């Protein structure tokens, strides 16, 4: 929770862990699981750009236990 406190004003959605996962291929085939690089949860933060988001994400406690993070920019549609 300390990391959330540090980036507090940037948090849009504290997120949740993910449960069961299925992968749907473009041909319609479905397999159970998240593929070779499954996501385990999410947090949504607001940042000026991808570099600022990466900088904030570096403090995530999951990294200190050997985990990895992926940072994605959400693009508004429409």
Steps between C-alpha positions, in 0.01 A plus 500: 500500500801732543548516123136602451559772760802630309318528167158571655389799290587310181277201574188482284410140596692299764418193294454137588672168450381289208342156534447243227622596154416389146679598180301543177697483176405686181377172351253459787685223684497530879758375749500521877765720658666825411755370253874534542483826694185505714391811687414451867325830572482868418519851640403811302703816559498841337829633366613765254654239269627142488837597651332658803282191543805273485675714760203470737467126438862437602397520865250212478576247776445208263832582337695442822372141513615418147184600316479705182271780387375609163394859454244574231366833381121500480390671181161669499285376216239698316 
